[in-house]
Each structure stands twice: as structure tokens, then as C-alpha cells.
Amino acid sequence: TSGVACTRGSSNTLKVEALPGSSLIGKSIALDWRGSRPDIGLELSDPGVGRPLPAEGGLSWTLSSEVETSTSSLFEIRLICEGLEDRELVGRLWMSDIHPEATVVLDQMTTTEGEVLYPCLGATHRYTLRVNALSPLVGLPVTMEWTGTSPEDLGAKVDPAPGSQQLIGDGGASWTADFSSSAVPGTFQLSFNTLLGTTATNEMKLAHNKVRLEAASEPAVDPVV
């Protein structure tokens, strides 16, 4: 899918150039929003204003935003060319750092950046890259990187396999690690790699980490008679 990527807090340029002898030379070309302008703090220069395409140098438009007043999101624009169907483009406005755009979750626990985590021998865990609503990461590929003690050495089954690629959906992307056949503790590291960047590495310390809660045998306070 054709598209453009814009970084929040910067000015990005989209340029159209003519190939030698192109029939589009001299034709009017404009760039405009597809539908209504999105309320995400992104400014498009000269929306809908047609200009003739020169033989050399091309035509340029800027897409600019400020970090404080913009929102990471998908957006849609279209190239309007005289005599041709509109060319629709999907845009992604995002931060230059992946961490404000997504959260790493172990089972139901939201982690902090680079947090040490404690999976348990005998358990199955889900490791998830959870994205924000209307995230510009949706539709992009992601891989889970596993370093340190290998799944084979730990007796673990990982699905999909580490290093394999998934597409990020509205709910993010998840991998499961089954340690039900694992017999010995071990340490390994996990991270997610996307086109936007790589998440901070989580060190995983596999052991008997389940917490057992037992009811107190005595009342917490003395009964009043």
C-alpha cells in the first residue's frame, strides 16, 4: 500500500517528479485530504490547489506539525491529477520514539520501559505489543526478538517462533511462550522490532515465580465482646 510517514514536531515533504517524456508534464496536480481534514494537528500546504507539473524539479507539498498540539494517528490524503483517477495515500503521523506509541504487556500486566519480568516454570505466558487507539503502527510488521538462553534450551514452545513477522492489528500483536515442559530456571531477553523502532529490552527471569497467598489463621483484629 502506498503511503507516507510523518514525524510529529517536524516538517515533512512529499514530492512528485515527472519521468522523462511523461504525458503528465504540464498537467495540473494537487494534493488534498481524502474527505474532511483530520483533527490531529497536521498541516498540509496548499490543500486542493492545482499546479502544472514541470518537466524538471517536480512539485512539493509540506506536512508539518508540533509535538504539543498533534496526535499520533493514521490519516488519508489524495493526489488529484488532471485526466486521471485520484491516487489515494495512507499517512502515518507518529513520534520518532516508539515508546509513547505502544505498551509492552506480559499477560495482563502493563510493564514499564525495560522492566525486568518474571515468567514462571510450568506456566504459559502471553507477551504483547499493545498499541494506542488509532495507532499509526496498525498494519505494519513487527517481530519479537529473543536473545540469551534459547527456547530450546529452556524446553519452551513459542508461537509464533521468535523472529517471525506479524502484522500489528487494532489490539496489537502477541506471542505466547509455553513453559509447561521447562524444568530449569533461565534468563533471556525479549523486545519488539517495528519500522518505527525497537522497544526497550525486557530481561526475563524464568523460575518458580508464582506467588502463593494464604489466609491468615488468626483474625486481623481482636473481636469486641
DOLUM-639205 format. One record per residue: residue in three letters; z, y, x negated of N, C-alpha, C in turn. Coordinates in Angstrom, 1 decimal. Layout:
BEGIN
resn	nup	nnorth	neast	caup	canorth	caeast	cup	cnorth	ceast
ALA	Z	Y	X	Z	Y	X	Z	Y	X
...
***
This chain:
BEGIN
resn	nup	nnorth	neast	caup	canorth	caeast	cup	cnorth	ceast
THR	0.0	-1.2	-0.8	0.0	0.0	0.0	0.0	1.2	-0.9
SER	-0.9	2.2	-0.5	-1.0	3.4	-1.3	0.2	4.3	-1.0
GLY	0.8	5.0	-2.0	1.9	5.8	-1.7	2.2	6.7	-2.9
VAL	3.2	7.6	-2.6	3.7	8.5	-3.7	5.2	8.4	-3.8
ALA	5.7	8.7	-4.9	7.1	8.7	-5.2	7.6	10.0	-5.7
CYS	8.6	10.6	-5.0	9.1	11.9	-5.4	10.5	11.9	-5.7
THR	10.9	12.6	-6.8	12.3	12.6	-7.2	13.0	13.9	-6.6
ARG	14.2	13.7	-6.0	14.9	14.8	-5.4	15.3	15.8	-6.5
GLY	15.2	17.0	-6.2	15.6	18.1	-7.2	14.5	18.4	-8.1
SER	13.2	18.0	-7.9	12.1	18.3	-8.8	10.9	18.6	-8.0
SER	9.9	19.1	-8.7	8.6	19.4	-8.1	7.6	18.3	-8.6
ASN	7.0	17.6	-7.6	6.0	16.6	-7.9	4.6	17.0	-7.5
THR	3.6	16.5	-8.2	2.3	17.0	-8.0	1.4	15.8	-7.6
LEU	0.7	15.9	-6.5	-0.3	15.0	-6.0	-1.7	15.6	-6.3
LYS	-2.5	14.9	-7.0	-3.8	15.4	-7.4	-5.0	14.5	-7.0
VAL	-6.0	15.1	-6.4	-7.3	14.4	-6.1	-8.4	14.9	-7.0
GLU	-9.1	14.0	-7.7	-10.2	14.3	-8.5	-11.4	13.6	-8.1
ALA	-12.6	14.2	-8.2	-13.9	13.7	-7.9	-14.4	12.8	-9.0
LEU	-15.0	11.7	-8.7	-15.7	10.9	-9.6	-17.1	11.5	-9.9
PRO	-17.7	11.3	-11.0	-19.0	11.9	-11.3	-20.0	11.5	-10.2
GLY	-20.7	12.6	-9.7	-21.7	12.3	-8.7	-21.2	12.0	-7.3
SER	-19.9	12.1	-7.1	-19.3	11.7	-5.8	-19.8	12.6	-4.6
SER	-20.0	11.9	-3.5	-20.5	12.6	-2.3	-19.5	13.5	-1.7
LEU	-18.2	13.4	-2.2	-17.1	14.2	-1.7	-17.1	15.6	-2.3
ILE	-17.8	15.8	-3.4	-17.8	17.1	-4.1	-18.3	18.2	-3.1
GLY	-17.5	19.2	-3.0	-17.9	20.3	-2.1	-17.3	20.1	-0.7
LYS	-16.8	18.9	-0.3	-16.3	18.7	1.0	-14.9	19.2	1.1
SER	-14.4	19.6	2.3	-13.1	20.1	2.5	-12.1	19.0	2.5
ILE	-11.0	19.1	1.7	-9.9	18.2	1.7	-8.6	18.9	1.9
ALA	-7.7	18.3	2.7	-6.4	18.9	3.0	-5.4	17.8	2.9
LEU	-4.2	18.2	2.6	-3.0	17.2	2.7	-2.0	17.8	3.7
ASP	-1.6	16.8	4.6	-0.7	17.3	5.6	0.3	16.1	5.9
TRP	1.3	16.5	6.7	2.2	15.5	7.2	1.5	14.6	8.2
ARG	1.9	13.3	8.2	1.4	12.4	9.3	2.4	12.6	10.5
GLY	2.0	13.2	11.5	2.9	13.5	12.6	3.7	14.8	12.3
SER	4.9	14.8	12.8	5.8	16.0	12.6	6.4	16.0	11.2
ARG	6.7	17.2	10.7	7.3	17.3	9.4	8.7	16.7	9.4
PRO	9.0	15.8	8.4	10.3	15.1	8.4	11.4	16.1	8.0
ASP	12.6	15.9	8.6	13.7	16.8	8.3	14.5	16.2	7.1
ILE	13.9	16.2	5.9	14.6	15.6	4.8	14.6	16.6	3.6
GLY	14.3	17.8	3.8	14.4	18.8	2.7	13.2	18.8	1.7
LEU	12.1	18.2	2.1	11.0	18.1	1.2	9.9	19.1	1.6
GLU	9.4	19.9	0.7	8.5	21.0	1.0	7.1	20.5	0.4
LEU	6.1	20.7	1.3	4.7	20.4	0.9	3.9	21.7	0.9
SER	3.2	21.9	-0.2	2.5	23.2	-0.4	1.2	23.1	0.5
ASP	0.9	24.2	1.1	-0.3	24.4	1.9	-0.6	23.2	2.8
PRO	0.3	22.8	3.7	0.0	21.6	4.6	-1.1	21.9	5.5
GLY	-2.1	21.1	5.6	-3.2	21.2	6.5	-4.3	22.2	6.1
VAL	-4.1	22.8	5.0	-5.1	23.8	4.6	-6.2	23.2	3.7
GLY	-7.5	23.2	4.3	-8.6	22.5	3.6	-9.1	23.4	2.5
ARG	-9.5	22.7	1.4	-10.2	23.4	0.2	-11.3	22.5	-0.2
PRO	-12.4	23.1	-0.7	-13.6	22.3	-1.2	-13.2	21.6	-2.5
LEU	-13.6	20.3	-2.6	-13.3	19.5	-3.8	-14.3	19.9	-4.9
PRO	-13.8	20.4	-6.0	-14.7	20.8	-7.1	-15.2	19.5	-7.9
ALA	-16.3	19.7	-8.6	-16.8	18.6	-9.4	-15.8	18.3	-10.6
GLU	-15.1	19.3	-11.1	-14.1	19.1	-12.2	-12.8	19.8	-11.8
GLY	-11.7	19.2	-12.3	-10.4	19.8	-12.1	-9.6	19.3	-11.0
GLY	-10.4	18.9	-9.9	-9.7	18.4	-8.7	-8.9	19.4	-7.9
LEU	-8.2	18.8	-6.9	-7.3	19.6	-6.1	-5.8	19.1	-6.2
SER	-4.9	20.0	-6.2	-3.5	19.6	-6.3	-2.6	20.2	-5.3
TRP	-1.6	19.4	-4.9	-0.5	19.9	-4.0	0.8	19.5	-4.6
THR	1.8	20.3	-4.3	3.2	20.0	-4.8	4.1	19.6	-3.6
LEU	5.0	18.6	-4.0	6.0	18.2	-3.1	7.3	18.4	-3.8
SER	8.1	19.3	-3.3	9.3	19.8	-4.0	10.5	19.7	-3.1
SER	11.7	19.6	-3.8	13.0	19.5	-3.0	14.1	19.9	-4.0
GLU	15.3	20.2	-3.3	16.5	20.5	-4.1	17.5	19.3	-3.8
VAL	18.2	18.9	-4.8	19.1	17.8	-4.6	20.1	18.1	-3.5
GLU	20.7	19.3	-3.4	21.8	19.6	-2.5	21.3	19.6	-1.0
THR	20.0	19.9	-0.8	19.5	20.1	0.6	18.5	19.0	1.0
SER	18.3	18.0	0.2	17.4	16.9	0.5	18.1	15.6	0.8
THR	17.4	14.7	1.4	17.9	13.4	1.8	16.9	12.3	1.3
SER	17.4	11.3	0.7	16.6	10.2	0.3	16.0	9.5	1.5
SER	14.7	9.3	1.5	14.1	8.7	2.7	12.6	8.3	2.5
LEU	12.1	7.5	3.4	10.7	7.3	3.4	10.0	8.5	4.2
PHE	8.8	8.8	3.9	8.0	9.8	4.6	6.6	9.5	4.6
GLU	5.8	10.1	5.5	4.3	9.8	5.6	3.5	11.1	5.5
ILE	2.5	11.1	4.7	1.5	12.2	4.6	0.1	11.6	4.8
ARG	-0.9	12.5	4.9	-2.3	12.0	5.1	-3.2	13.0	4.4
LEU	-4.2	12.4	3.8	-5.3	13.2	3.2	-6.4	13.3	4.2
ILE	-6.8	14.5	4.5	-7.8	14.8	5.5	-9.1	15.3	4.8
CYS	-10.1	14.5	4.9	-11.4	14.8	4.2	-12.5	14.9	5.2
GLU	-13.3	15.9	5.1	-14.4	16.2	6.0	-15.4	15.0	6.0
GLY	-15.6	14.5	7.2	-16.6	13.4	7.3	-16.0	12.0	7.1
LEU	-14.8	11.9	6.8	-14.2	10.6	6.5	-12.9	10.4	7.4
GLU	-12.5	9.1	7.6	-11.2	8.9	8.2	-10.1	9.4	7.3
ASP	-9.0	9.8	8.0	-7.8	10.2	7.2	-7.3	9.1	6.3
ARG	-6.8	9.4	5.1	-6.2	8.4	4.3	-4.7	8.6	4.4
GLU	-4.0	7.6	4.9	-2.5	7.7	5.1	-1.8	7.2	3.9
LEU	-0.7	7.9	3.5	0.1	7.5	2.4	1.5	7.5	2.7
VAL	2.2	6.4	2.3	3.7	6.3	2.4	4.3	7.0	1.2
GLY	5.3	7.8	1.5	6.0	8.5	0.4	7.5	8.1	0.4
ARG	8.1	8.2	-0.8	9.5	7.8	-1.0	10.1	9.0	-1.8
LEU	11.1	9.6	-1.1	11.9	10.6	-1.8	13.3	10.0	-2.2
TRP	13.6	10.1	-3.4	14.8	9.4	-3.9	15.4	10.1	-5.1
MET	16.6	9.7	-5.4	17.3	10.2	-6.6	16.8	9.5	-7.8
SER	16.9	10.1	-9.0	16.5	9.5	-10.2	17.4	8.3	-10.7
ASP	18.6	8.2	-10.0	19.6	7.2	-10.3	19.7	6.3	-9.1
ILE	19.7	5.0	-9.3	19.7	4.0	-8.2	21.1	4.0	-7.5
HIS	22.1	4.4	-8.2	23.5	4.1	-7.6	23.8	4.9	-6.3
PRO	23.3	6.1	-6.1	23.5	6.7	-4.8	22.7	6.1	-3.7
GLU	21.7	5.3	-4.1	20.7	4.8	-3.1	21.1	3.4	-2.5
ALA	22.0	2.7	-3.2	22.3	1.4	-2.8	23.7	1.0	-3.2
THR	24.3	-0.1	-2.6	25.6	-0.6	-2.9	25.5	-2.0	-3.2
VAL	26.3	-2.5	-4.2	26.4	-3.9	-4.5	27.5	-4.5	-3.8
VAL	27.3	-5.6	-3.1	28.3	-6.3	-2.2	28.4	-7.7	-2.6
LEU	29.7	-8.2	-2.8	29.9	-9.6	-3.0	30.6	-10.1	-1.7
ASP	29.9	-11.0	-1.1	30.3	-11.5	0.3	30.5	-10.2	1.2
GLN	31.7	-9.9	1.6	31.9	-8.7	2.4	32.6	-7.6	1.7
MET	32.7	-7.8	0.4	33.4	-6.8	-0.4	32.5	-5.8	-1.1
THR	32.6	-4.5	-0.8	31.8	-3.5	-1.4	32.4	-3.2	-2.8
THR	31.5	-3.3	-3.8	32.0	-3.1	-5.2	31.8	-1.7	-5.7
THR	32.6	-1.4	-6.7	32.3	-0.1	-7.4	31.4	-0.3	-8.6
GLU	30.8	0.7	-9.1	29.8	0.6	-10.2	30.4	-0.1	-11.4
GLY	29.8	-1.3	-11.7	30.1	-2.0	-12.9	31.5	-2.7	-12.8
GLU	32.0	-3.0	-11.6	33.3	-3.6	-11.4	33.2	-5.1	-11.8
VAL	34.3	-5.6	-12.4	34.5	-7.0	-12.7	34.8	-7.7	-11.4
LEU	34.1	-8.9	-11.2	34.3	-9.6	-9.9	34.7	-11.0	-10.2
TYR	35.3	-11.7	-9.2	36.0	-12.9	-9.4	35.5	-14.0	-8.4
PRO	34.3	-14.6	-8.6	33.9	-15.7	-7.8	34.8	-16.9	-8.0
CYS	34.8	-17.8	-7.0	35.7	-18.9	-7.1	35.1	-20.3	-7.2
LEU	35.6	-21.1	-8.1	35.2	-22.5	-8.2	35.3	-23.2	-6.8
GLY	34.2	-23.9	-6.4	34.3	-24.6	-5.1	33.8	-23.8	-4.0
ALA	33.4	-22.6	-4.2	33.0	-21.7	-3.1	31.5	-21.3	-3.2
THR	31.0	-20.8	-2.1	29.6	-20.3	-2.1	29.7	-18.8	-1.8
HIS	29.1	-18.0	-2.7	29.2	-16.5	-2.6	27.8	-15.9	-2.4
ARG	27.8	-14.8	-1.7	26.6	-14.0	-1.5	26.6	-12.7	-2.2
TYR	25.6	-12.5	-3.1	25.6	-11.2	-3.9	24.4	-10.4	-3.3
THR	24.7	-9.2	-2.8	23.8	-8.4	-2.1	23.6	-7.0	-2.6
LEU	22.3	-6.6	-2.6	22.0	-5.2	-2.9	21.8	-4.6	-1.5
ARG	22.8	-3.8	-1.0	22.7	-3.2	0.3	22.2	-1.8	0.2
VAL	21.2	-1.4	1.0	20.6	-0.1	0.9	21.0	0.8	2.0
ASN	20.9	2.1	1.8	21.3	3.0	2.8	20.3	3.0	4.0
ALA	20.6	3.6	5.1	19.7	3.8	6.2	18.5	4.6	5.8
LEU	17.3	4.1	6.3	16.0	4.8	6.0	15.8	4.9	4.5
SER	16.3	3.9	3.8	16.2	3.9	2.3	14.8	3.9	1.8
PRO	14.5	4.7	0.8	13.2	4.6	0.1	13.0	3.3	-0.7
LEU	14.0	2.5	-0.8	13.9	1.3	-1.5	13.3	0.2	-0.7
VAL	13.3	0.4	0.7	12.8	-0.7	1.6	11.3	-0.9	1.3
GLY	11.0	-2.2	1.2	9.6	-2.6	1.0	9.3	-2.8	-0.5
LEU	10.2	-2.4	-1.4	10.0	-2.5	-2.8	10.5	-3.9	-3.4
PRO	10.0	-4.4	-4.5	10.5	-5.6	-5.0	11.8	-5.4	-5.7
VAL	12.7	-6.5	-5.8	13.9	-6.5	-6.5	14.1	-7.9	-7.1
THR	14.7	-7.9	-8.3	15.1	-9.2	-8.9	16.6	-9.1	-9.2
MET	17.2	-10.3	-9.2	18.6	-10.4	-9.7	18.6	-11.0	-11.1
GLU	19.2	-10.3	-12.0	19.2	-10.7	-13.4	20.6	-11.4	-13.7
TRP	20.5	-12.5	-14.3	21.7	-13.3	-14.6	21.7	-13.5	-16.1
THR	22.8	-13.1	-16.8	22.9	-13.3	-18.2	24.3	-14.0	-18.5
GLY	24.5	-14.4	-19.7	25.8	-15.1	-20.0	25.7	-16.6	-19.7
THR	26.7	-17.3	-19.4	26.7	-18.7	-19.1	25.7	-19.0	-18.0
SER	24.8	-19.9	-18.2	23.7	-20.1	-17.2	24.3	-20.9	-16.0
PRO	23.5	-20.8	-14.8	23.9	-21.5	-13.7	24.0	-23.0	-13.9
GLU	23.0	-23.5	-14.7	23.0	-25.0	-15.1	24.3	-25.4	-15.8
ASP	24.7	-24.6	-16.7	25.9	-24.9	-17.5	27.2	-24.8	-16.6
LEU	27.1	-24.0	-15.5	28.3	-23.9	-14.6	28.2	-24.9	-13.5
GLY	27.1	-25.6	-13.4	26.9	-26.5	-12.3	26.7	-25.8	-10.9
ALA	26.1	-24.6	-11.0	25.9	-23.8	-9.8	24.4	-23.9	-9.3
LYS	24.2	-23.7	-8.0	22.9	-23.6	-7.4	22.7	-22.2	-6.9
VAL	21.7	-21.6	-7.4	21.4	-20.2	-7.0	20.1	-20.1	-6.2
ASP	20.1	-19.4	-5.1	19.0	-19.3	-4.2	18.8	-17.8	-3.7
PRO	17.6	-17.2	-4.0	16.5	-17.7	-4.8	17.0	-17.8	-6.3
ALA	16.2	-18.4	-7.1	16.5	-18.5	-8.5	16.6	-17.1	-9.2
PRO	17.6	-17.0	-10.2	17.7	-15.7	-10.9	16.3	-15.3	-11.5
GLY	16.0	-14.1	-11.5	14.7	-13.6	-12.0	13.6	-13.6	-11.0
SER	13.8	-14.3	-9.9	12.7	-14.4	-8.9	12.7	-13.1	-8.1
GLN	11.6	-12.8	-7.4	11.5	-11.5	-6.8	11.6	-11.6	-5.2
GLN	12.3	-10.6	-4.7	12.3	-10.5	-3.2	11.8	-9.1	-2.9
LEU	11.4	-8.9	-1.6	11.2	-7.5	-1.1	12.5	-7.0	-0.4
ILE	12.8	-5.8	-0.6	14.0	-5.2	0.0	13.7	-4.9	1.4
GLY	14.6	-5.4	2.3	14.4	-5.2	3.8	15.4	-4.1	4.2
ASP	15.5	-3.8	5.5	16.4	-2.8	6.0	17.9	-3.2	5.7
GLY	18.2	-4.5	5.6	19.5	-4.9	5.2	19.7	-5.2	3.8
GLY	18.7	-4.8	2.9	18.8	-5.0	1.5	18.2	-6.4	1.1
ALA	18.8	-7.0	0.1	18.3	-8.3	-0.4	19.5	-9.0	-0.9
SER	19.5	-10.4	-0.7	20.7	-11.2	-1.1	20.3	-12.4	-1.9
TRP	21.2	-12.8	-2.7	21.2	-14.1	-3.4	22.5	-14.9	-3.1
THR	22.4	-16.2	-3.0	23.6	-17.0	-2.8	23.8	-17.9	-4.1
ALA	25.1	-18.0	-4.4	25.4	-18.8	-5.6	26.5	-19.9	-5.1
ASP	26.1	-21.1	-5.2	26.9	-22.2	-4.7	27.6	-22.9	-5.9
PHE	28.9	-22.7	-5.9	29.8	-23.2	-7.0	30.6	-24.4	-6.5
SER	30.1	-25.1	-5.4	30.9	-26.2	-4.9	30.9	-27.4	-5.8
SER	30.0	-27.5	-6.8	29.9	-28.6	-7.7	30.4	-28.1	-9.1
SER	30.8	-26.9	-9.2	31.3	-26.4	-10.5	32.7	-26.8	-10.8
ALA	32.9	-27.3	-12.0	34.2	-27.9	-12.4	35.0	-27.0	-13.4
VAL	34.3	-26.2	-14.2	34.9	-25.5	-15.2	34.7	-24.0	-15.1
PRO	35.7	-23.1	-15.5	35.5	-21.7	-15.4	34.4	-21.2	-16.3
GLY	34.0	-20.0	-16.1	32.9	-19.4	-17.0	32.8	-18.0	-16.7
THR	32.1	-17.3	-17.5	31.8	-15.8	-17.4	30.3	-15.6	-17.5
PHE	29.8	-14.8	-16.6	28.4	-14.4	-16.6	28.2	-13.0	-16.0
GLN	27.0	-12.4	-16.1	26.8	-11.0	-15.7	25.6	-11.0	-14.7
LEU	25.8	-10.2	-13.7	24.7	-10.0	-12.7	24.4	-8.5	-12.5
SER	23.1	-8.3	-12.3	22.6	-6.9	-11.9	21.3	-7.0	-11.1
PHE	21.0	-6.0	-10.5	19.7	-5.9	-9.7	18.7	-5.0	-10.4
ASN	17.5	-5.4	-10.5	16.5	-4.6	-11.1	15.4	-4.2	-10.1
THR	15.2	-2.9	-9.9	14.2	-2.4	-9.0	13.3	-1.4	-9.7
LEU	12.2	-1.0	-9.0	11.3	0.0	-9.5	12.0	1.4	-9.8
LEU	13.1	1.6	-9.1	13.9	2.8	-9.2	14.9	2.7	-10.4
GLY	15.2	1.5	-10.8	16.1	1.3	-11.9	17.0	0.1	-11.7
THR	17.9	-0.1	-12.6	18.8	-1.3	-12.6	20.2	-0.9	-12.3
THR	20.9	-1.7	-11.5	22.3	-1.4	-11.1	23.1	-1.7	-12.4
ALA	24.3	-1.1	-12.4	25.3	-1.4	-13.4	25.7	-2.9	-13.4
THR	25.9	-3.5	-14.5	26.1	-4.9	-14.6	27.5	-5.2	-14.1
ASN	27.6	-6.2	-13.2	28.9	-6.8	-12.8	29.2	-8.0	-13.6
GLU	30.4	-8.0	-14.3	30.8	-9.2	-15.0	31.5	-10.1	-14.0
MET	31.1	-11.3	-14.0	31.6	-12.3	-13.0	32.5	-13.3	-13.8
LYS	33.8	-13.4	-13.4	34.7	-14.4	-14.0	35.0	-15.5	-13.0
LEU	34.3	-16.6	-13.2	34.4	-17.8	-12.3	35.6	-18.6	-12.7
ALA	36.5	-18.8	-11.7	37.7	-19.6	-11.9	38.3	-19.9	-10.5
HIS	39.5	-20.4	-10.5	40.2	-20.7	-9.3	40.8	-19.4	-8.8
ASN	40.0	-18.5	-8.2	40.4	-17.1	-7.9	40.9	-16.9	-6.5
LYS	40.9	-17.9	-5.6	41.3	-17.7	-4.3	42.8	-17.4	-4.2
VAL	43.1	-16.5	-3.3	44.5	-16.0	-3.2	45.1	-16.8	-2.0
ARG	46.2	-17.4	-2.2	46.9	-18.1	-1.1	48.0	-17.3	-0.6
LEU	48.0	-17.0	0.8	49.1	-16.2	1.4	50.0	-17.2	2.1
GLU	51.3	-17.1	1.9	52.2	-17.9	2.6	53.2	-17.1	3.4
ALA	53.6	-17.5	4.5	54.6	-16.8	5.3	55.9	-16.9	4.7
ALA	56.6	-15.8	4.7	58.0	-15.8	4.2	58.9	-16.7	5.0
SER	59.8	-17.4	4.3	60.7	-18.3	5.1	61.8	-17.5	5.7
GLU	62.1	-16.3	5.3	63.2	-15.5	5.8	62.7	-14.3	6.5
PRO	63.3	-13.8	7.5	62.8	-12.6	8.2	62.9	-11.4	7.3
ALA	62.0	-10.5	7.5	61.9	-9.3	6.6	63.1	-8.4	6.7
VAL	63.7	-8.4	7.9	64.9	-7.6	8.2	66.0	-8.4	8.8
ASP	67.2	-8.0	8.7	68.3	-8.8	9.4	68.2	-8.5	10.9
PRO	68.4	-9.5	11.7	68.4	-9.3	13.1	69.6	-8.5	13.5
VAL	69.4	-7.7	14.6	70.6	-6.9	15.1	71.2	-7.7	16.3
VAL	72.5	-7.9	16.2	73.2	-8.6	17.3	73.8	-7.6	18.2
***
